[in-house]
Amino acid sequence: MLVRMSEAAPLDPEDRKIVTLARSARARNGVPEGAAVRDETGRTYVAGTVALPSLPLSALRTAVAMAFASGAKSLEAAAVVSDAEALPDEDLAAVRDLGGEGTPVLLAGPDGGLRTTVQV
């Protein structure tokens, strides 16, 4: 079940950090999306869109894969910076697979301004 929430309250510092990391990945690599996830120990994993002919991956799925491959057991939160107005179901499913139900996914615009928070 997805719960979409508008964001009226300011972000806490840890969530602001993953939005900033996602925004930096997008800008640094010149890709359509940047993403960052925070695992259960507070470690962060940052990725951009992968656009290889044989391996197309969104930034969020790449960040989740990096966390899992590094031994993360769960996710506390995820953030995506993109021009998109919504995230694909496949991206949200990847967060749910590792983070479990209720994991917040923050979607921010290229300026870092939060558009919405989705709880997967």
N, C-alpha and C positions, 0 to 999 in steps of 0.2 A: 504494500500500500504506500503510495506517495502522498506526502503532505506538503503542499506549497504554502510558504509563509512570506508575506512581505516583511521587509526589514525596517522597522522604525527606530529601534535602539541601536546605538553605536556598537561596532564589533569589539569583542574583547581582544586584548593584545595578541593572543595566540592565533586567533582567526585572522586578524589583520596581517599577521606575519605570513600566513600561507597565501593570502590574496596578493601580497606584495611579491612573494617568491614566484607565484604563477604569472603575474604581470611582467616580472623581470625575464622569465624564461621566454615568454612570447616576444618581447621586444628584442632580447639578445639574439634569438635565433631567427627572427623575421618570419614566424609561423602564425597561422590563423588562431591558434589557441595555446595558452600556457596553463599548466595545472600543477597543483601541489597537494599532497596528502600528508596527514600527521598520523603516525601509528600510536599504539597503546603505550609506548614508552616516551612519546614526545618527539621521536625522530621524524624528520620531514624528507620527502622524496619529491623532486621537481622534474617536470618533463614538458616538452613541447610536442606538437603534432608530428607524427612520423608519416612521411609521404613517400615511402619506397614503393615501387611498383608491386613487389611481392609481399609487402608488409604495411598496409595502410592502418594506422592506429590513431585514435584521438589522443590528445594530450592527457586526458583523465585516465583512459585505459592504460596508457603507457606508465603513468605515475603509480597506478594501482599495481601493475605488473612488477615495477621496480621494487615497491614495498614488499610484495609477496616474495619475490626472488631474494630479497635481503633478509628474509626471516620474520617479517611482521606477522603477528597473529591476529591483529584487528586494526581497525582504523577509528580514530576519534573524530576526524573531520576531513573534508576535501574542499578544494576551491578551484574554480575554472575562470580564466579571464578570456573573453571571447566577444565577438560582435553578435553572436547568436542570442536569440531571445529565450531559448529553452535548450535543455540538454537532451540528447538522444536517450531512449530507453536502455540501449546497450551500455552506455556510460554509467547510468545510474545502477544498472544491474551489477556491473563490476564492483562498484563501491559497496553495494549490499552484500555481494558474495564474500568480501573480506571484512567489511565493517559491521555487517548485521543490520537488521531493521532499525530505523531511527537515526542512522548516521547522517549528520547534516552535510549537504553539498551546497556551497556558496557559489553563486554565479554572479560575476562582476563584469562590467564593461571594460573596454580598453583603458579608460581613465582610472580604473581601480574602484569605481563606485559600485556598491553592491546593488544588484538588480533584484535578486530573490534568493531565498534559501529553500532548498528542497530537502525534506527528510525522507530517505529511501526506506 
